[in-house]
Amino acid sequence: MGPAANARRAVRVAKRIYPLAIAAYRQWDRLSPQEKERYKRQARQYAEQSAHYARLAASQLVKRAPTGRDRRR
């Protein structure tokens, strides 16, 4: 796949996403400042929670990782 194919794909995706992005922006714009803050707090909480689980999963992988070449068998 060359650059031209990537560009065509990007245009197709943009055409599909554009109406959804406009609708989401309009919906966000209609929210009260309190509702916006609530959504921002939720987003921060979700990001922190997912980061916690990602760190936990990474530490589990490190604990289970074989050491040395002979342990792969």
C-alpha positions in Angstrom: 0.0 0.0 0.0 1.4 3.3 -1.1 0.9 6.9 0.1 -1.9 7.4 -2.4 -3.9 4.5 -1.0 -3.3 5.8 2.5 -4.6 9.2 1.4 -7.7 7.8 -0.1 -8.4 5.8 3.0 -7.9 8.9 5.2 -10.4 10.8 3.0 -13.0 8.1 3.2 -12.6 7.9 7.0 -12.8 11.6 7.4 -16.0 11.8 5.3 -17.6 9.2 7.6 -16.4 10.7 10.9 -17.1 14.4 10.1 -20.9 14.3 10.7 -20.3 12.4 14.0 -17.7 14.9 15.1 -20.0 17.8 14.4 -22.9 16.2 16.2 -20.7 15.4 19.2 -19.4 19.0 19.3 -22.9 20.4 19.2 -24.0 18.1 22.0 -21.0 19.1 24.1 -21.7 22.8 23.4 -25.3 22.4 24.7 -24.1 21.0 28.1 -24.1 23.2 31.2 -20.6 24.0 32.7 -21.5 21.6 35.6 -22.2 18.8 33.2 -19.0 19.5 31.3 -17.0 19.3 34.5 -18.7 16.0 35.5 -17.8 14.5 32.1 -14.2 15.7 32.4 -13.9 14.2 35.9 -15.2 10.9 34.6 -12.8 10.9 31.7 -9.9 11.6 34.1 -11.1 8.8 36.4 -11.3 6.3 33.5 -7.8 7.3 32.2 -6.3 6.8 35.7 -8.1 3.5 36.1 -7.0 2.2 32.7 -3.4 3.3 33.4 -3.5 1.4 36.7 -4.7 -1.8 35.0 -2.1 -1.4 32.2 0.7 -1.1 34.8 -0.7 -4.1 36.7 -0.9 -6.2 33.5 2.7 -5.1 32.6 4.0 -6.1 36.0 2.3 -9.5 35.7 3.9 -10.0 32.3 7.3 -9.1 33.7 6.9 -11.6 36.6 5.9 -14.4 34.1 8.6 -13.6 31.5 11.1 -16.4 31.0 14.7 -15.6 31.6 17.5 -16.8 29.4 17.4 -18.6 26.1 16.8 -22.1 27.5 13.6 -21.2 29.2 11.7 -20.6 25.9 11.3 -24.2 25.2 
